[in-house]
């Protein structure tokens, strides 16, 4: 071979080699990045080329798929009782991507997860159509309905979370107002209009208030402060008299901390202070313990950290580097203290579970298209905010709140209920309607605690003077607890 031909052959060989290197680079190195590229339309077309698997509650699907009427996408997502379940499912849209469980577990639902590779390959060989797997949740349909209906009846904004204290299973996760994911699941002009309408709404219906909104928890945070007092040995029982003068001026200020109404708070014991929700008692406890000890206890309950259920939550807040008066206000759920409804359900859950806080989760297991279990969630202990002895003392105090305090609207015949009300001020000079809170748990005669609940209502359909956690939020918590108890029978 003469020299010019040899050079051409070498050059062509190098071109072929470069092509092979580039091809392998794209297939193996860049494959994952290209597959997740938002502008890669082929990925979206493949996602909707066959029916998605379902999200399951109590053995029944709350999602579905239908054939699209037009366009490149063969199937479109549907939802049953979409507004009620959207805080759990999120959405899956041909035009607007996906969120929450629909996004986190998209691989399973679409059938493209690596864990389904063998099944997918076998189906290709045998000529069977590709199918998605299922996401089986921990949710309780009756509890979810009670939560959503209760919020809808109030007509304002709010959220409810219910947990199983012994495992951390999320039994209810409701947010109001809500949205129907079916309304924008397609790719049409109507889907775009529905999406834009929801996104521009002042009511912010697509905000998951149960997980992604933090509120001043008000007096419900006094349960955390009581736990800190017991755990740090400041007081050793529910009936030990506290050192709580009345009036009490916050350290470093000339401002007296006020109580609501003429209630017996002077040197009150912890039981009485929780029953009547004495600001002076719990504010002084926070001031006496100091910021560091209060912060340590709050963190044990989950404050100052995001939770993953697997849907990510906003972190609840108890601040650091506060002086004594700021710590006092924070210890009664004001100042900078802020909590998600999930966080306050975790507080009630830890108390009900004798001081053991379980990691909250909403996915029980993932299934392949043939219903084989691909992954199973095991309950996991998250922390121990209280000793068993102190948790039982706090249970006794919370039960007094429901029996003869501010939480009597949560009483259930034949069931021991513990709870704490809260009315958190907000707005300029506290002029806006306060947030109505209630946290609670139920204990059955056999000593088990099947459910703990947190309810918050942002705007109640009542006059400002009538708004209270016991008046608006407690009845919803009661209905949710009853729904869980009935489902266990």
C-alpha positions as CSV (number, residue, x, y, z in Angstrom):
1,X,0.0,0.0,0.0
2,X,1.4,3.3,-1.0
3,X,1.9,6.1,1.5
4,X,-1.2,8.3,0.6
5,X,-3.6,5.3,0.8
6,X,-2.1,4.2,4.1
7,X,-2.6,7.7,5.5
8,X,-6.2,7.7,4.3
9,X,-6.8,4.2,5.9
10,X,-5.3,5.3,9.2
11,X,-7.4,8.5,9.2
12,X,-10.6,6.5,8.4
13,X,-9.7,4.1,11.2
14,X,-9.3,6.9,13.6
15,X,-12.7,8.3,12.6
16,X,-14.3,4.9,13.3
17,X,-12.5,4.7,16.6
18,X,-13.6,8.2,17.6
19,X,-17.2,7.3,16.6
20,X,-17.1,4.2,18.8
21,X,-15.6,6.1,21.7
22,X,-18.3,8.8,21.3
23,X,-21.1,6.3,21.0
24,X,-20.0,4.4,24.2
25,X,-19.5,7.7,26.0
26,X,-23.1,8.7,25.2
27,X,-24.5,5.3,26.1
28,X,-22.7,4.6,29.3
29,X,-21.2,7.8,30.7
30,X,-23.9,10.4,29.7
31,X,-26.9,8.0,29.6
32,X,-28.2,9.0,33.0
33,X,-27.8,12.7,32.4
34,X,-29.5,12.5,29.0
35,X,-32.3,10.4,30.4
36,X,-33.0,13.1,33.0
37,X,-32.7,16.0,30.7
38,X,-35.9,18.0,30.9
39,X,-35.8,18.8,27.1
40,X,-35.4,15.1,26.1
41,X,-38.9,14.5,24.8
42,X,-38.3,10.8,24.2
43,X,-38.1,10.2,27.9
44,X,-41.5,11.8,28.5
45,X,-43.0,9.9,25.5
46,X,-41.6,6.6,26.9
47,X,-43.0,7.4,30.4
48,X,-46.5,7.7,29.0
49,X,-46.2,4.9,26.4
50,X,-48.0,2.5,28.7
51,X,-50.2,2.6,31.7
52,X,-48.4,3.7,34.9
53,X,-48.6,1.6,38.0
54,X,-50.8,2.8,40.8
55,X,-50.5,4.4,44.2
56,X,-52.4,2.2,46.6
57,X,-54.4,3.0,49.8
58,X,-56.0,0.2,51.9
59,X,-55.5,-2.2,49.0
60,X,-57.3,0.1,46.5
61,X,-55.8,2.3,43.7
62,X,-56.2,6.0,44.1
63,X,-54.7,6.6,40.6
64,X,-55.3,5.2,37.1
65,X,-54.4,5.7,33.4
66,X,-56.5,6.4,30.4
67,X,-55.7,6.6,26.7
68,X,-54.9,10.1,25.6
69,X,-57.2,11.6,22.9
70,X,-54.3,13.2,20.9
71,X,-50.6,13.9,20.9
72,X,-47.4,11.8,21.2
73,X,-48.3,10.6,24.7
74,X,-50.4,7.4,24.6
75,X,-51.6,7.4,28.2
76,X,-52.7,10.0,30.7
77,X,-52.8,9.9,34.5
78,X,-56.1,10.0,36.4
79,X,-56.8,10.4,40.1
80,X,-59.7,9.3,42.3
81,X,-60.7,12.0,44.8
82,X,-57.8,14.0,43.5
83,X,-58.1,17.0,45.9
84,X,-58.2,14.8,48.9
85,X,-55.2,12.7,47.9
86,X,-53.0,15.2,46.1
87,X,-50.9,16.0,49.3
88,X,-49.9,12.3,49.2
89,X,-49.7,11.5,45.5
90,X,-48.5,14.8,44.1
91,X,-49.1,15.0,40.3
92,X,-47.9,13.4,37.1
93,X,-48.5,15.6,34.0
94,X,-47.5,15.2,30.4
95,X,-46.9,18.9,30.2
96,X,-45.7,19.9,33.7
97,X,-43.5,16.9,34.9
98,X,-44.4,15.4,38.3
99,X,-44.1,15.8,42.0
100,X,-44.0,14.0,45.4
101,X,-44.6,10.2,45.2
102,X,-45.3,10.4,41.5
103,X,-41.8,11.8,41.0
104,X,-39.9,10.1,43.7
105,X,-41.1,6.7,42.7
106,X,-41.5,7.4,39.0
107,X,-39.1,4.5,38.1
108,X,-41.3,2.0,39.8
109,X,-44.6,3.5,38.5
110,X,-43.3,3.8,34.9
111,X,-41.7,0.3,35.0
112,X,-38.2,1.7,34.2
113,X,-36.6,1.2,37.6
114,X,-33.4,-0.8,37.5
115,X,-34.9,-3.2,40.1
116,X,-37.5,-4.2,37.5
117,X,-34.8,-4.9,34.8
118,X,-35.3,-8.7,34.8
119,X,-39.1,-8.4,34.6
120,X,-38.8,-5.8,31.8
121,X,-36.4,-7.9,29.8
122,X,-38.6,-11.0,30.2
123,X,-41.6,-9.1,29.0
124,X,-39.7,-7.9,26.0
125,X,-38.7,-11.5,25.1
126,X,-42.2,-12.8,25.5
127,X,-43.8,-9.9,23.7
128,X,-45.8,-8.7,26.7
129,X,-46.5,-4.9,27.0
130,X,-44.4,-3.1,29.6
131,X,-46.3,-2.3,32.8
132,X,-45.5,-0.2,35.8
133,X,-45.2,-1.3,39.4
134,X,-47.2,0.0,42.4
135,X,-46.5,2.2,45.4
136,X,-48.3,0.9,48.4
137,X,-48.8,3.6,51.0
138,X,-49.4,3.5,54.8
139,X,-52.4,5.8,54.5
140,X,-55.8,5.1,56.1
141,X,-58.6,6.0,53.7
142,X,-61.2,6.6,56.5
143,X,-58.8,8.8,58.5
144,X,-57.8,10.8,55.3
145,X,-61.5,11.4,54.5
146,X,-62.2,12.6,58.1
147,X,-59.2,14.9,57.9
148,X,-60.1,16.4,54.5
149,X,-63.8,16.7,55.2
150,X,-63.1,18.4,58.5
151,X,-60.8,21.0,56.9
152,X,-63.3,21.6,54.0
153,X,-66.1,22.2,56.5
154,X,-64.1,25.0,58.2
155,X,-63.6,26.6,54.8
156,X,-60.3,28.2,55.5
157,X,-56.7,27.0,55.0
158,X,-55.2,24.3,57.1
159,X,-53.7,20.8,57.4
160,X,-54.0,17.5,59.3
161,X,-51.4,14.8,59.9
162,X,-52.0,11.5,61.7
163,X,-49.3,9.0,62.7
164,X,-49.2,5.6,64.1
165,X,-46.9,6.2,67.1
166,X,-45.5,2.6,67.4
167,X,-44.3,2.6,63.8
168,X,-44.2,6.1,62.4
169,X,-46.7,5.2,59.6
170,X,-48.4,8.3,58.2
171,X,-52.2,7.5,58.4
172,X,-53.5,10.8,57.2
173,X,-52.0,13.8,55.3
174,X,-54.5,16.4,54.3
175,X,-54.1,20.0,53.1
176,X,-56.8,22.5,52.3
177,X,-57.5,24.1,49.9
178,X,-56.2,21.5,47.5
179,X,-56.2,20.7,43.8
180,X,-57.2,17.9,41.4
181,X,-54.0,16.6,39.6
182,X,-56.3,15.2,36.9
183,X,-57.1,18.8,35.7
184,X,-53.7,19.3,34.2
185,X,-52.5,15.7,33.6
186,X,-52.6,16.0,29.8
187,X,-51.0,18.3,27.2
188,X,-53.9,20.3,26.0
189,X,-54.7,24.0,26.2
190,X,-57.3,23.2,28.9
191,X,-54.6,21.5,30.9
192,X,-52.4,24.6,30.6
193,X,-55.2,26.9,31.7
194,X,-55.9,24.7,34.7
195,X,-52.2,24.7,35.7
196,X,-51.9,28.5,35.3
197,X,-55.1,29.1,37.3
198,X,-53.8,27.0,40.2
199,X,-50.3,28.6,40.1
200,X,-51.8,32.1,40.2
201,X,-54.4,31.5,42.9
202,X,-53.9,33.5,46.0
203,X,-55.2,30.6,48.0
204,X,-52.1,28.6,46.9
205,X,-53.9,25.3,46.6
206,X,-50.8,23.4,45.4
207,X,-48.9,24.1,48.6
208,X,-48.7,21.0,50.7
209,X,-49.4,22.6,54.1
210,X,-49.0,19.4,56.0
211,X,-45.3,19.1,55.0
212,X,-44.1,22.4,53.5
213,X,-45.7,25.1,55.6
214,X,-44.3,26.1,59.0
215,X,-46.5,27.9,61.5
216,X,-46.0,29.3,65.0
217,X,-47.2,26.3,67.1
218,X,-48.4,28.5,69.9
219,X,-49.3,26.6,73.1
220,X,-49.0,23.2,71.6
221,X,-45.2,23.7,71.9
222,X,-45.7,23.8,75.7
223,X,-45.6,20.0,75.5
224,X,-42.0,20.2,74.3
225,X,-41.2,22.7,77.1
226,X,-42.8,20.4,79.7
227,X,-40.7,17.5,78.3
228,X,-37.6,19.7,78.7
229,X,-38.5,20.5,82.3
230,X,-38.9,16.8,83.2
231,X,-35.9,15.6,81.2
232,X,-33.6,18.2,82.8
233,X,-34.8,17.6,86.3
234,X,-36.2,21.1,86.7
235,X,-39.4,19.5,88.0
236,X,-39.9,15.8,88.7
237,X,-43.7,15.2,88.6
238,X,-46.9,16.6,87.2
239,X,-48.1,17.8,90.6
240,X,-44.9,19.5,91.9
241,X,-45.4,23.2,92.5
242,X,-43.4,25.4,90.1
243,X,-41.5,28.5,90.8
244,X,-43.7,30.8,88.7
245,X,-44.6,34.2,90.2
246,X,-47.4,36.2,88.9
247,X,-46.9,38.7,87.4
248,X,-43.6,37.6,85.8
249,X,-41.3,40.1,84.0
250,X,-39.2,38.6,81.4
251,X,-35.4,38.8,82.1
252,X,-33.6,41.9,80.7
253,X,-36.9,43.6,79.9
254,X,-39.7,45.6,81.6
255,X,-42.3,43.5,79.8
256,X,-44.6,41.2,81.8
257,X,-45.6,37.9,80.1
258,X,-49.4,37.8,80.1
259,X,-51.7,34.8,80.5
260,X,-55.1,34.6,78.7
261,X,-57.8,35.4,81.1
262,X,-58.1,35.0,84.9
263,X,-56.5,31.5,85.3
264,X,-54.7,29.9,88.2
265,X,-51.1,30.2,87.0
266,X,-49.2,31.5,90.1
267,X,-46.7,28.8,91.1
268,X,-49.0,26.3,89.4
269,X,-47.9,22.7,89.0
270,X,-47.2,21.4,85.5
271,X,-50.6,19.6,85.3
272,X,-52.5,22.8,86.1
273,X,-50.2,24.9,83.9
274,X,-50.9,22.6,80.9
275,X,-54.6,22.3,81.6
276,X,-55.0,26.1,81.6
277,X,-52.2,26.8,79.2
278,X,-50.2,29.2,81.5
279,X,-47.8,31.3,79.5
280,X,-46.0,32.5,82.6
281,X,-45.2,29.0,83.8
282,X,-43.9,27.6,80.6
283,X,-42.2,30.9,79.6
284,X,-40.3,30.9,82.8
285,X,-39.4,27.2,82.4
286,X,-37.8,28.0,79.1
287,X,-36.0,31.0,80.6
288,X,-34.8,29.0,83.6
289,X,-33.5,26.1,81.4
290,X,-31.9,28.4,78.9
291,X,-31.6,28.3,75.1
292,X,-29.2,25.4,74.9
293,X,-31.2,22.9,76.9
294,X,-34.5,23.9,75.2
295,X,-32.8,23.6,71.8
296,X,-31.4,20.2,72.6
297,X,-34.9,18.9,73.6
298,X,-36.6,20.5,70.5
299,X,-34.0,18.8,68.2
300,X,-34.8,15.4,69.8
301,X,-38.4,15.9,68.7
302,X,-37.2,16.6,65.1
303,X,-36.9,20.4,65.1
304,X,-34.2,22.1,63.0
305,X,-34.0,19.2,60.5
306,X,-35.8,18.3,57.2
307,X,-37.7,15.0,57.3
308,X,-38.1,12.7,54.4
309,X,-41.3,10.7,54.3
310,X,-40.0,10.1,51.5
311,X,-41.5,13.5,50.4
312,X,-39.2,16.2,51.8
313,X,-40.6,18.5,54.5
314,X,-39.6,21.9,55.5
315,X,-37.5,22.0,58.7
316,X,-39.3,23.2,61.8
317,X,-37.5,25.9,63.8
318,X,-36.3,26.5,67.3
319,X,-33.7,29.2,67.2
320,X,-30.2,29.2,68.7
321,X,-28.3,32.2,70.3
322,X,-31.4,33.6,72.0
323,X,-31.4,35.6,75.2
324,X,-33.6,34.6,78.2
325,X,-36.7,36.6,77.2
326,X,-36.5,35.4,73.6
327,X,-36.2,31.8,74.9
328,X,-39.2,32.4,77.1
329,X,-41.3,33.5,74.2
330,X,-40.0,30.7,72.0
331,X,-40.9,28.2,74.7
332,X,-44.6,29.0,74.5
333,X,-44.5,28.6,70.7
334,X,-44.0,32.3,69.7
335,X,-41.1,34.5,68.7
336,X,-39.1,32.5,66.0
337,X,-40.5,29.1,66.8
338,X,-42.2,27.5,63.8
339,X,-43.4,24.0,63.1
340,X,-45.0,21.9,60.3
341,X,-48.1,20.0,61.1
342,X,-46.1,16.8,60.7
343,X,-43.6,18.0,63.3
344,X,-46.3,18.6,65.9
345,X,-47.9,15.2,65.1
346,X,-44.4,13.8,65.8
347,X,-44.4,15.5,69.2
348,X,-47.7,14.0,70.2
349,X,-46.6,10.6,68.8
350,X,-43.4,10.5,70.8
351,X,-45.3,11.2,74.0
352,X,-47.9,8.5,73.2
353,X,-45.2,6.0,72.4
354,X,-43.7,6.3,75.9
355,X,-40.9,8.6,74.8
356,X,-39.8,6.8,71.6
357,X,-40.1,8.8,68.4
358,X,-40.4,6.7,65.2
359,X,-39.3,8.1,61.8
360,X,-42.5,9.1,59.9
361,X,-43.0,7.4,56.5
362,X,-45.9,7.1,54.0
363,X,-44.7,4.3,51.7
364,X,-45.1,0.8,53.1
365,X,-43.7,-1.1,50.1
366,X,-42.9,-0.9,46.4
367,X,-44.3,-3.7,44.1
368,X,-43.3,-4.9,40.7
369,X,-45.9,-5.3,37.9
370,X,-46.5,-8.9,39.1
371,X,-47.1,-7.6,42.6
372,X,-43.8,-9.0,44.0
373,X,-42.3,-6.8,46.7
374,X,-39.4,-4.8,45.4
375,X,-38.7,-2.9,48.6
376,X,-40.3,-2.9,52.1
377,X,-40.1,-0.1,54.6
378,X,-39.2,-1.2,58.1
379,X,-40.1,1.1,61.1
380,X,-37.1,2.9,62.4
381,X,-36.5,4.6,65.7
382,X,-35.5,8.2,65.2
383,X,-34.8,9.4,68.8
384,X,-35.8,9.3,72.4
385,X,-37.0,12.8,73.5
386,X,-38.2,11.5,76.8
387,X,-37.7,8.6,79.2
388,X,-40.6,6.2,79.5
389,X,-41.3,7.5,83.0
390,X,-41.4,11.2,81.9
391,X,-43.5,10.3,78.9
392,X,-46.1,8.7,81.1
393,X,-46.1,11.8,83.3
394,X,-46.7,14.0,80.3
395,X,-49.4,11.6,79.0
396,X,-51.2,12.1,82.4
397,X,-50.9,15.9,82.0
398,X,-52.2,15.8,78.4
399,X,-55.1,13.6,79.5
400,X,-56.1,16.2,82.1
401,X,-56.3,18.8,79.3
402,X,-58.9,16.7,77.5
403,X,-60.8,15.6,80.5
404,X,-61.2,19.0,82.2
405,X,-59.1,21.5,80.3
406,X,-59.2,23.3,77.0
407,X,-59.4,20.1,74.9
408,X,-62.7,18.6,76.0
409,X,-64.0,18.6,72.4
410,X,-61.6,15.7,71.7
411,X,-63.2,13.3,74.2
412,X,-64.0,9.8,72.8
413,X,-66.2,7.4,74.8
414,X,-64.2,4.4,76.0
415,X,-60.9,5.8,74.8
416,X,-58.2,7.7,76.8
417,X,-57.3,10.8,74.9
418,X,-54.5,13.2,75.6
419,X,-54.1,16.5,73.9
420,X,-53.0,20.2,73.9
421,X,-54.7,23.2,72.3
422,X,-52.9,26.1,70.8
423,X,-53.9,29.5,69.5
424,X,-50.9,31.2,67.9
425,X,-50.9,34.9,67.2
426,X,-49.7,36.3,63.9
427,X,-50.0,39.4,61.7
428,X,-49.0,43.0,62.4
429,X,-49.5,43.6,66.1
430,X,-51.2,40.2,66.2
431,X,-54.1,41.7,64.3
432,X,-54.8,38.8,62.0
433,X,-56.9,35.8,62.8
434,X,-54.8,33.4,65.0
435,X,-53.8,29.9,64.0
436,X,-55.9,27.3,65.7
437,X,-53.9,24.2,66.7
438,X,-54.7,20.9,68.4
439,X,-52.4,17.9,68.9
440,X,-53.5,14.7,70.5
441,X,-53.3,10.9,70.8
442,X,-55.6,8.1,71.6
443,X,-55.0,5.1,73.9
444,X,-57.1,2.0,73.9
445,X,-58.0,-0.1,77.0
446,X,-55.2,-2.5,76.1
447,X,-52.7,0.3,76.5
448,X,-51.9,0.6,72.8
449,X,-51.9,3.9,71.0
450,X,-53.1,3.6,67.4
451,X,-53.0,7.2,66.4
452,X,-51.5,10.7,67.1
453,X,-52.8,13.7,65.3
454,X,-51.9,17.4,64.6
455,X,-54.4,19.8,63.2
456,X,-53.8,23.5,62.3
457,X,-56.4,25.9,60.9
458,X,-55.1,29.2,59.4
459,X,-58.3,31.0,58.9
460,X,-61.4,29.9,60.6
461,X,-65.0,30.7,59.6
462,X,-65.5,32.3,62.9
463,X,-65.0,35.6,64.7
464,X,-61.5,36.2,66.1
465,X,-62.6,35.9,69.7
466,X,-64.2,32.5,68.9
467,X,-61.1,30.9,67.4
468,X,-59.3,28.4,69.5
469,X,-57.6,25.1,69.1
470,X,-60.1,23.5,71.2
471,X,-63.1,25.0,69.3
472,X,-62.0,24.5,65.7
473,X,-59.2,22.0,65.6
474,X,-60.0,19.5,68.3
475,X,-63.3,18.2,66.7
476,X,-61.3,17.4,63.5
477,X,-58.7,15.6,65.5
478,X,-61.4,13.6,67.3
479,X,-63.0,12.5,64.0
480,X,-59.6,11.4,62.6
481,X,-58.8,9.4,65.8
482,X,-62.3,7.8,65.7
483,X,-61.8,6.8,62.1
484,X,-58.5,5.1,62.8
485,X,-59.9,3.3,65.9
486,X,-62.9,2.0,63.9
487,X,-60.7,0.8,61.1
488,X,-58.7,-1.3,63.6
489,X,-61.8,-3.3,64.8
